[in-house]
């Protein structure tokens, strides 16, 4: 017997509602689907997320064409490169690009590991002139700067599965035709080319002005000042590159480089860029955001205020913070021992009468975000456009067990550790140390501040040093321009690579998830109803006595 028209039968057997009118059944199914989707959305609304990352599609044929043009400028060495590779091989097979293999063999003597870059490496290095000099048996002692348009040998070169990063310097007075400047130190120029870019919410992104003098060489070049750097962003071979110089957007000073003084240095650098290496790799896929993994068991005591919930009136012009539920990387917590506490070091609070869930002191839970606290530093992720750039972490006091064993815990020697395997970025006497991660799925930086520069120099915390996750790189200190310049704490921040270069993002959720893994327990978020408590807000509004300023 056939079922009546406009009624449904499932799999040949009649279910309970198989003879409902079709319109009612459709509405019922649609309602159930919407409730299911809503349930998933509610379930995931407060979950920590991993970052969304886009992968570039590299045009290696265009890169080979440019390399051929550059080598042809020196006919004597043009024959040293073979541009006809094996056919019927995957594009990422080295045998398909013999010219690149030959190039890497030459330049890897100067830029170690250059062949690991999956994007064409652009550097201010004239490979053709360098090879011609070798062909003519010029002395090996001839300075590399001769082939780098007077930029001195690279302070840092790091290549890996995500791309490459390099730092070069131009000494005062170096470079023919350079205008005089007031700043009396070397100017550091950074360049990054990356197959990965982080997709962050960025209202200021994509802006800038063209540079007429460079428009023929870089048609889409943008120049702009963001977060304390003048930046030149462009796309070549389908890959985003950014050249940047840290500078002050103000009048020139002897001890501070003005951005207007940085312009000619950056533009000299850009004009000198040539292909120095790199090798195709397997095509990459975009990495979508997903729910971040967290310990299933609850911690008995770890609590924290929501991301973006900074102390009332602590943002610039009383602006609030910015909620960001992204755990940008699965890291090891940066302090060796627990407990540790994320709290403001500039807008302190007295201990609240609300015990436990209330606003404790600097050495107690709950944690509180301070990424968007008022500072003079540009931070595009904060509503005011300015902020703290990171979060402050204060180590806990030694436990009773530690105190009974003096060698176990020295309050003034609490170790700071590498949060991942990576490479350090730091020149001598710099007040900060940056750890860079370069893998097939990440291109990210973590900066540590307030450790003593002299101690870091002595410990070899310098450009290019490789460290392992958990390796000690310093101790919690209070250095800010001089010893005792701030409270004893660690400033920790996160930068991700975007089409505008390296930008600061909130480390708060990344730190929460790292701490949860360390203590093997999930923390409890303190709800907004308690965060808005009048008693709590009154406590928060009173600044604590200052030991000094803070980044």
C-alpha positions as CSV (number, residue, x, y, z in Angstrom):
1,X,0.0,0.0,0.0
2,X,1.4,3.4,-1.0
3,X,1.5,6.1,1.7
4,X,-0.7,9.1,1.2
5,X,0.7,11.9,-0.9
6,X,2.8,14.6,1.0
7,X,3.7,12.1,3.8
8,X,7.1,10.6,4.4
9,X,8.2,7.1,5.1
10,X,11.7,6.4,6.4
11,X,13.7,3.4,5.1
12,X,10.6,1.5,4.1
13,X,9.5,1.2,7.8
14,X,7.1,3.7,9.4
15,X,8.5,5.6,12.3
16,X,6.4,7.3,14.9
17,X,6.0,10.5,13.0
18,X,6.3,9.1,9.5
19,X,2.8,10.3,8.4
20,X,3.0,13.8,9.7
21,X,2.2,16.3,7.0
22,X,5.4,17.3,5.2
23,X,5.3,21.0,6.2
24,X,4.9,20.1,9.9
25,X,7.7,17.6,9.7
26,X,10.0,20.0,7.9
27,X,9.3,22.7,10.5
28,X,10.0,20.2,13.2
29,X,13.2,19.0,11.6
30,X,14.4,22.6,11.0
31,X,13.6,23.5,14.6
32,X,15.6,20.6,15.9
33,X,18.5,21.5,13.6
34,X,18.5,25.1,14.8
35,X,18.4,24.0,18.4
36,X,21.3,21.6,17.8
37,X,23.3,24.4,16.1
38,X,22.4,26.8,18.9
39,X,23.4,24.2,21.5
40,X,26.8,23.8,19.8
41,X,27.2,27.6,19.6
42,X,26.4,27.9,23.3
43,X,28.7,25.1,24.2
44,X,31.6,26.7,22.2
45,X,30.8,30.3,22.9
46,X,33.1,30.5,25.9
47,X,35.6,27.9,24.7
48,X,39.2,28.8,24.0
49,X,40.1,28.7,20.3
50,X,43.2,28.0,18.3
51,X,44.1,30.7,15.7
52,X,43.0,30.7,12.1
53,X,46.1,30.8,9.8
54,X,46.2,31.3,6.0
55,X,48.8,29.6,3.8
56,X,50.3,31.3,0.7
57,X,50.5,29.7,-2.7
58,X,54.1,30.4,-3.8
59,X,54.8,31.1,-7.5
60,X,58.2,29.6,-7.8
61,X,58.3,30.0,-11.6
62,X,58.2,33.8,-11.1
63,X,61.0,33.5,-8.5
64,X,63.1,31.5,-11.0
65,X,62.5,34.1,-13.7
66,X,63.7,36.8,-11.3
67,X,66.8,34.7,-10.3
68,X,67.6,34.2,-14.0
69,X,67.4,37.9,-14.6
70,X,69.7,38.6,-11.6
71,X,72.3,36.0,-12.6
72,X,72.3,37.2,-16.2
73,X,73.6,40.6,-14.9
74,X,76.9,38.9,-14.4
75,X,77.5,36.9,-17.6
76,X,80.7,35.3,-16.2
77,X,78.7,33.3,-13.6
78,X,75.4,32.9,-15.4
79,X,76.4,29.4,-16.6
80,X,76.8,28.3,-13.0
81,X,73.1,28.0,-12.7
82,X,70.9,25.4,-14.4
83,X,67.3,26.5,-15.0
84,X,65.9,23.4,-16.9
85,X,64.8,20.9,-14.2
86,X,63.5,17.4,-14.6
87,X,60.1,17.2,-16.1
88,X,57.2,15.2,-14.7
89,X,58.5,15.8,-11.2
90,X,56.3,17.4,-8.4
91,X,57.0,21.1,-8.2
92,X,58.4,20.7,-4.6
93,X,61.0,18.1,-5.7
94,X,64.4,19.7,-5.5
95,X,65.4,18.2,-8.8
96,X,62.8,20.3,-10.5
97,X,64.6,23.5,-9.4
98,X,68.3,22.9,-9.8
99,X,69.1,26.6,-10.0
100,X,67.7,27.0,-6.5
101,X,69.7,24.0,-5.1
102,X,72.8,25.6,-6.6
103,X,72.0,29.0,-5.2
104,X,71.4,27.5,-1.7
105,X,74.7,25.7,-1.8
106,X,76.5,29.1,-2.3
107,X,74.5,31.3,0.1
108,X,74.2,28.7,2.9
109,X,77.8,29.4,3.7
110,X,76.7,32.8,4.9
111,X,73.0,32.3,5.8
112,X,72.9,28.9,7.5
113,X,69.9,26.8,6.7
114,X,68.6,29.1,3.9
115,X,67.3,26.1,1.9
116,X,64.8,25.3,4.7
117,X,62.7,28.3,3.7
118,X,59.6,27.3,1.7
119,X,59.4,30.9,0.3
120,X,61.9,32.7,-1.9
121,X,64.4,34.4,0.5
122,X,64.8,38.0,-0.4
123,X,67.9,39.6,1.2
124,X,70.1,42.6,0.5
125,X,72.8,40.2,-0.8
126,X,74.2,40.3,-4.4
127,X,74.8,36.6,-5.0
128,X,76.0,37.3,-8.6
129,X,78.6,39.8,-7.5
130,X,79.7,37.5,-4.7
131,X,80.2,34.5,-7.1
132,X,82.1,36.7,-9.6
133,X,84.5,37.8,-6.8
134,X,85.1,34.1,-6.0
135,X,85.6,33.3,-9.7
136,X,88.2,36.1,-9.8
137,X,89.9,34.8,-6.7
138,X,89.4,37.9,-4.7
139,X,90.5,37.5,-1.0
140,X,88.1,35.6,1.2
141,X,88.6,38.2,3.9
142,X,86.7,40.7,1.8
143,X,83.9,42.0,3.9
144,X,80.4,40.6,3.2
145,X,79.1,44.1,3.6
146,X,80.6,44.8,0.1
147,X,77.9,42.6,-1.3
148,X,75.1,43.9,1.0
149,X,75.0,47.5,0.0
150,X,77.0,48.4,3.1
151,X,74.7,46.6,5.5
152,X,76.9,44.7,7.9
153,X,76.8,40.9,8.2
154,X,73.4,39.7,9.4
155,X,72.8,40.0,13.1
156,X,70.3,37.2,12.7
157,X,69.2,34.8,10.0
158,X,66.6,32.1,10.8
159,X,64.9,30.0,8.2
160,X,62.4,27.2,8.8
161,X,59.2,25.5,7.5
162,X,57.1,28.7,7.9
163,X,59.5,31.1,6.1
164,X,62.5,33.2,7.2
165,X,63.5,36.2,9.4
166,X,66.6,38.2,9.2
167,X,68.1,41.3,10.9
168,X,70.7,43.6,9.3
169,X,72.2,46.8,10.6
170,X,73.5,49.9,9.0
171,X,76.3,51.7,11.0
172,X,76.3,55.5,11.4
173,X,78.0,57.0,8.3
174,X,77.8,53.8,6.3
175,X,76.2,53.8,2.8
176,X,77.1,56.2,0.0
177,X,74.6,59.0,-0.5
178,X,72.7,58.4,2.8
179,X,71.4,61.6,4.4
180,X,72.9,62.6,7.8
181,X,70.9,61.7,10.8
182,X,70.8,62.7,14.5
183,X,70.5,59.1,15.9
184,X,74.0,58.0,16.7
185,X,73.6,54.2,16.7
186,X,73.3,51.4,14.2
187,X,69.9,51.1,12.6
188,X,68.4,47.6,12.7
189,X,66.3,46.4,9.8
190,X,64.1,43.3,10.0
191,X,62.7,41.4,7.1
192,X,60.2,38.5,7.3
193,X,58.8,36.4,4.4
194,X,56.2,33.8,5.5
195,X,54.1,31.2,3.9
196,X,51.8,31.5,7.0
197,X,49.8,34.6,8.1
198,X,47.6,34.8,11.1
199,X,44.0,35.9,10.5
200,X,43.3,38.2,13.3
201,X,40.6,40.8,13.7
202,X,42.5,43.9,12.7
203,X,40.6,47.2,12.0
204,X,43.8,49.0,11.2
205,X,45.1,46.3,8.8
206,X,45.8,46.9,5.1
207,X,46.4,50.6,5.4
208,X,49.5,52.6,4.2
209,X,50.8,54.9,1.5
210,X,52.8,54.0,-1.6
211,X,56.4,55.0,-2.0
212,X,56.9,56.5,-5.5
213,X,60.6,55.8,-5.6
214,X,60.0,52.1,-5.2
215,X,56.7,51.7,-7.1
216,X,58.4,50.1,-10.2
217,X,60.2,47.5,-8.1
218,X,57.3,46.9,-5.7
219,X,54.0,47.9,-7.3
220,X,51.9,47.0,-4.2
221,X,54.3,48.4,-1.6
222,X,52.7,50.1,1.5
223,X,54.5,52.2,4.0
224,X,52.9,52.8,7.4
225,X,53.8,53.2,11.1
226,X,52.3,50.7,13.5
227,X,53.1,49.6,17.0
228,X,56.4,51.5,17.2
229,X,57.8,50.4,13.8
230,X,57.8,51.9,10.3
231,X,56.8,49.0,8.0
232,X,57.0,48.4,4.3
233,X,54.7,45.6,3.3
234,X,54.6,44.0,-0.2
235,X,53.7,40.8,-2.0
236,X,56.1,39.0,-4.3
237,X,55.7,35.5,-5.8
238,X,52.3,35.3,-3.9
239,X,54.2,35.6,-0.6
240,X,53.8,38.5,2.0
241,X,57.0,40.2,3.0
242,X,57.4,43.0,5.6
243,X,60.5,45.1,6.1
244,X,60.4,47.1,9.4
245,X,62.5,49.4,11.6
246,X,61.7,50.3,15.2
247,X,61.5,54.0,15.5
248,X,59.9,57.0,17.2
249,X,57.3,59.0,15.3
250,X,58.7,62.3,16.6
251,X,61.6,64.7,16.3
252,X,65.0,63.1,15.8
253,X,67.1,62.5,19.0
254,X,70.6,61.2,19.5
255,X,69.4,58.2,21.5
256,X,66.1,57.5,19.7
257,X,65.8,56.9,16.0
258,X,63.0,59.0,14.4
259,X,60.9,57.3,11.8
260,X,61.7,60.0,9.3
261,X,65.4,59.0,9.7
262,X,64.5,55.3,9.3
263,X,62.8,55.9,5.8
264,X,66.0,56.2,3.8
265,X,67.6,53.2,5.5
266,X,64.6,51.0,4.9
267,X,64.4,52.1,1.3
268,X,68.1,51.5,0.7
269,X,67.5,48.0,2.1
270,X,64.5,47.4,-0.2
271,X,66.3,48.5,-3.3
272,X,69.1,46.0,-2.6
273,X,66.8,42.9,-2.2
274,X,67.6,40.0,-4.4
275,X,66.8,36.3,-4.3
276,X,69.3,34.6,-2.0
277,X,67.7,31.1,-1.6
278,X,64.8,29.0,-0.5
279,X,63.3,25.8,-1.9
280,X,59.7,24.7,-2.8
281,X,57.9,22.5,-0.3
282,X,54.7,20.6,-0.4
283,X,51.7,22.9,-0.8
284,X,50.2,24.0,2.5
285,X,46.5,24.1,3.5
286,X,44.9,26.9,5.4
287,X,44.5,26.1,9.1
288,X,41.0,26.8,10.5
289,X,40.3,27.8,14.1
290,X,39.2,25.0,16.4
291,X,38.3,24.4,20.0
292,X,41.6,24.4,22.0
293,X,42.3,21.3,24.2
294,X,42.2,21.8,27.9
295,X,42.5,19.5,30.9
296,X,39.2,17.8,31.7
297,X,39.7,17.8,35.5
298,X,39.0,21.0,37.5
299,X,41.7,22.7,39.5
300,X,40.6,23.1,43.1
301,X,41.9,26.7,43.4
302,X,42.9,28.3,40.0
303,X,40.5,31.1,39.1
304,X,40.7,33.9,36.6
305,X,38.7,36.9,35.4
306,X,37.6,36.9,31.7
307,X,39.8,37.9,28.9
308,X,39.6,41.7,28.4
309,X,38.3,42.3,31.9
310,X,41.0,44.8,32.9
311,X,40.9,46.8,36.1
312,X,38.3,49.6,35.9
313,X,39.7,52.9,34.5
314,X,43.1,51.3,33.8
315,X,42.8,51.5,30.0
316,X,43.8,54.7,28.1
317,X,41.0,57.3,28.4
318,X,39.1,54.8,30.6
319,X,38.7,52.4,27.7
320,X,38.1,48.8,28.6
321,X,40.0,45.8,27.4
322,X,39.4,43.5,24.5
323,X,38.1,39.9,24.9
324,X,40.2,37.5,22.9
325,X,39.6,33.8,23.5
326,X,42.4,32.7,21.2
327,X,45.1,30.4,22.6
328,X,47.7,31.4,20.0
329,X,50.0,28.5,20.7
330,X,50.3,25.4,23.0
331,X,53.2,26.6,25.1
332,X,55.0,25.6,28.3
333,X,54.2,28.2,31.0
334,X,57.2,30.7,31.1
335,X,57.9,30.4,34.8
336,X,59.6,27.3,36.0
337,X,57.6,26.9,39.3
338,X,54.1,27.3,40.5
339,X,52.1,29.1,41.7
340,X,52.3,32.1,39.5
341,X,49.9,35.0,39.2
342,X,48.9,37.3,36.2
343,X,48.1,40.7,37.7
344,X,48.6,44.3,36.9
345,X,51.9,45.7,38.2
346,X,51.0,49.3,37.5
347,X,47.3,49.5,38.7
348,X,47.6,47.4,41.8
349,X,44.8,46.6,44.3
350,X,44.6,46.1,48.0
351,X,43.3,42.7,49.1
352,X,39.5,42.7,48.8
353,X,37.2,41.7,51.5
354,X,35.7,39.3,49.0
355,X,37.8,36.2,49.9
356,X,38.6,33.6,47.3
357,X,36.5,34.8,44.4
358,X,37.2,38.4,44.9
359,X,40.1,40.7,44.0
360,X,43.0,39.2,45.8
361,X,46.5,40.6,46.1
362,X,49.3,40.3,43.6
363,X,50.2,36.9,45.0
364,X,46.8,35.2,44.9
365,X,44.1,34.1,42.5
366,X,42.1,35.1,40.5
367,X,44.3,36.2,37.6
368,X,43.4,39.4,35.7
369,X,44.2,40.4,32.2
370,X,46.3,43.6,31.7
371,X,47.0,43.5,28.0
372,X,45.1,46.8,27.2
373,X,46.2,48.7,30.3
374,X,47.2,52.3,29.6
375,X,50.6,52.7,28.1
376,X,52.1,54.9,25.3
377,X,52.7,51.8,23.1
378,X,50.7,51.3,20.0
379,X,48.5,48.1,20.2
380,X,46.1,47.7,17.4
381,X,44.1,45.0,19.2
382,X,43.1,47.5,22.0
383,X,40.1,49.8,21.7
384,X,42.2,52.9,22.4
385,X,44.9,51.9,19.9
386,X,47.4,51.9,22.8
387,X,48.1,49.3,25.5
388,X,50.5,47.3,27.5
389,X,51.4,44.9,24.7
390,X,51.5,41.9,27.1
391,X,50.6,40.5,30.5
392,X,52.6,40.7,33.8
393,X,53.3,37.5,35.7
394,X,54.4,37.5,39.3
395,X,55.9,34.4,40.8
396,X,54.4,33.0,44.0
397,X,56.3,32.9,47.2
398,X,58.3,29.8,48.1
399,X,56.2,27.0,49.6
400,X,56.9,25.7,53.1
401,X,58.5,22.7,51.5
402,X,60.8,24.9,49.4
403,X,61.7,27.1,52.4
404,X,62.8,24.0,54.4
405,X,65.3,23.3,51.6
406,X,67.1,26.6,50.8
407,X,68.6,25.3,47.6
408,X,65.1,24.5,46.2
409,X,63.7,28.0,45.9
410,X,65.4,31.4,46.1
411,X,62.9,34.2,45.8
412,X,65.4,36.2,43.8
413,X,66.4,33.4,41.5
414,X,63.0,32.2,40.2
415,X,63.7,30.7,36.7
416,X,62.2,31.9,33.5
417,X,62.1,29.2,30.8
418,X,61.6,28.8,27.1
419,X,58.0,28.2,26.3
420,X,58.8,26.2,23.1
421,X,61.8,24.9,21.1
422,X,62.9,28.0,19.2
423,X,65.5,30.6,18.3
424,X,66.3,33.7,20.4
425,X,66.3,37.2,19.0
426,X,68.3,39.6,21.1
427,X,71.3,41.9,20.7
428,X,73.7,42.7,23.5
429,X,72.4,45.1,26.2
430,X,68.8,44.9,24.9
431,X,66.3,44.8,27.7
432,X,64.1,42.2,26.2
433,X,64.6,38.7,24.8
434,X,62.3,37.3,22.1
435,X,61.8,33.6,21.3
436,X,60.8,32.8,17.8
437,X,58.9,29.6,16.7
438,X,59.1,28.6,13.0
439,X,57.3,25.3,12.2
440,X,55.0,24.0,9.4
441,X,52.0,25.3,11.4
442,X,53.3,28.3,13.3
443,X,55.2,31.5,12.9
444,X,55.0,33.2,16.2
445,X,57.1,35.2,18.7
446,X,57.2,35.4,22.5
447,X,58.9,38.3,24.3
448,X,60.3,38.3,27.8
449,X,61.0,41.5,29.7
450,X,62.6,42.9,32.9
451,X,65.4,40.4,33.2
452,X,68.8,42.0,33.7
453,X,70.6,42.7,30.4
454,X,74.1,42.1,31.8
455,X,73.0,38.7,33.2
456,X,71.4,37.8,29.8
457,X,74.6,38.8,28.0
458,X,76.7,36.6,30.3
459,X,74.2,33.7,29.9
460,X,74.4,33.9,26.1
461,X,70.8,34.9,25.6
462,X,71.7,36.4,22.2
463,X,70.7,36.3,18.5
464,X,70.5,32.9,16.9
465,X,70.8,30.7,20.0
466,X,68.6,27.7,19.8
467,X,66.8,26.7,23.0
468,X,64.6,23.7,24.0
469,X,61.2,24.0,25.6
470,X,61.7,24.3,29.4
471,X,65.3,25.4,29.2
472,X,66.2,28.2,31.6
473,X,66.9,31.5,29.9
474,X,66.9,33.9,32.9
475,X,65.4,34.8,36.2
476,X,62.5,37.0,37.2
477,X,63.8,40.4,37.9
478,X,62.9,44.1,38.2
479,X,65.0,45.7,35.4
480,X,63.5,48.6,33.5
481,X,66.2,51.0,32.2
482,X,68.1,50.2,35.4
483,X,67.9,47.8,38.3
484,X,64.9,48.3,40.6
485,X,63.2,50.1,37.8
486,X,59.9,48.2,38.3
487,X,58.4,45.5,40.5
488,X,59.8,42.0,40.4
489,X,57.8,40.3,37.7
490,X,58.0,39.0,34.2
491,X,56.4,40.8,31.3
492,X,55.4,38.3,28.6
493,X,53.8,39.0,25.3
494,X,52.9,37.4,22.0
495,X,53.4,38.6,18.4
496,X,52.0,36.8,15.3
497,X,52.9,37.4,11.7
498,X,50.3,39.2,9.5
499,X,50.3,41.0,6.2
500,X,51.1,44.1,8.3
501,X,54.1,42.3,9.9
502,X,54.5,41.2,13.5
503,X,51.6,42.5,15.6
504,X,50.9,42.1,19.3
505,X,48.0,40.0,20.4
506,X,46.7,39.2,23.8
507,X,48.7,36.5,25.6
508,X,46.1,36.1,28.4
509,X,44.3,33.0,27.2
510,X,47.5,31.4,25.9
511,X,48.9,31.8,29.4
512,X,45.8,30.4,31.1
513,X,45.8,27.3,28.9
514,X,49.6,26.9,29.5
515,X,49.1,27.2,33.2
516,X,46.3,24.7,33.2
517,X,48.5,22.1,31.5
518,X,51.2,22.8,34.0
519,X,49.0,22.3,37.1
520,X,46.9,19.6,35.2
521,X,43.6,21.2,36.0
522,X,41.2,23.5,34.4
523,X,40.7,26.9,36.0
524,X,37.3,28.5,36.8
525,X,36.4,31.8,35.2
526,X,35.0,34.4,37.6
527,X,31.7,35.6,36.2
528,X,31.0,39.2,35.2
529,X,28.5,39.6,38.0
530,X,31.4,39.4,40.6
531,X,33.8,41.3,38.4
532,X,31.2,44.2,38.4
533,X,30.9,44.2,42.2
534,X,31.0,47.7,43.6
535,X,33.4,46.6,46.3
536,X,35.7,45.1,43.8
537,X,35.6,48.1,41.5
538,X,36.4,50.4,44.4
539,X,39.4,48.3,45.3
540,X,40.5,48.2,41.6
541,X,40.3,52.0,41.1
542,X,43.0,52.7,43.8
543,X,46.5,52.5,42.4
544,X,49.1,50.7,44.5
545,X,52.4,52.3,45.5
546,X,54.8,52.1,42.5
547,X,58.3,50.7,42.6
548,X,58.8,52.1,39.1
549,X,57.2,52.1,35.6
550,X,56.5,49.1,33.5
551,X,56.4,48.2,29.9
